[in-house]
């Protein structure tokens, strides 16, 4: 039998509410500009509603405007510093090495991706940034002095879906608009859709979850104790495959679900390879 390469498995995560409770801006930045959390998001939402504007752009504008007013540095290193303050759900920091080990034992190559409306600059400052194959998220533009002055990428709920196609083709550049549309035979794509698992916490993840599921992948809605109703609604409406409490510790529900999915993916891959070998004998 021909030698088989390891199938690549993509574990794709929203960030806010999925790997960390709340929104990343709530871990230092909002407090630094003299707002409380509710006040800050109320400003963003009011600006969006008044102007019928994209809510991601309005939160990014509000961040820049409020930081300038209060003399907060708008350099990348400042955003990364705030990112370093982000706290995670239980088990997150150990999760990647733990699940990678499961993949190794099964003969799978696990790749981790972020697909988020949050800020890349802040994600870069987190202790888990190095775990990701690619980060697809919102980001600012910077002037010659390295100061943020305008949104560069604003990723909303439907905008997230474009990155699923990029992951499948091995494209890491957020701004790419050419390679993602070039023809690539399905069998040659580094990550196939049935080998994707999407983790999200709410309605902003539904389009991406639906896309992954449509092509044979799986989705998990995670929840903390205060937001279980939202996850229950998603599975009752058949918009996700599974729901689980946001605990990434070894032996917790998410771990067991993902391990089962990985076993299935490896079995499906082996079965497909067996079929291909038998077809060769018929020629």
Secondary structure, DSSP 8 states (H G I E B T S, - for coil): ------EEEEEEE--BTTTBSS-GGGTTHHHHTT--HHHHHHHHHHHHHHHT--HHHHHHHHHHHHHHHTT---BHHHHHHHHTT----TTHHHHHHHHHHHHHHHTEEEEEEEEEEEEHHHHHTSTTGGG-SEEEEEEEEE-TTSBEEEEEE---TTTTHHHHHHHHHT---TT--SGGGS---GGG-SS-GGGEEEEE-SGGGHHHHHHHHHTT-EEEEEE-TT-HHHHHHHHHTTS-SEEEES--STTSHHHHHHHHHHHHHHHHHHHHHHHHHHHHHT-
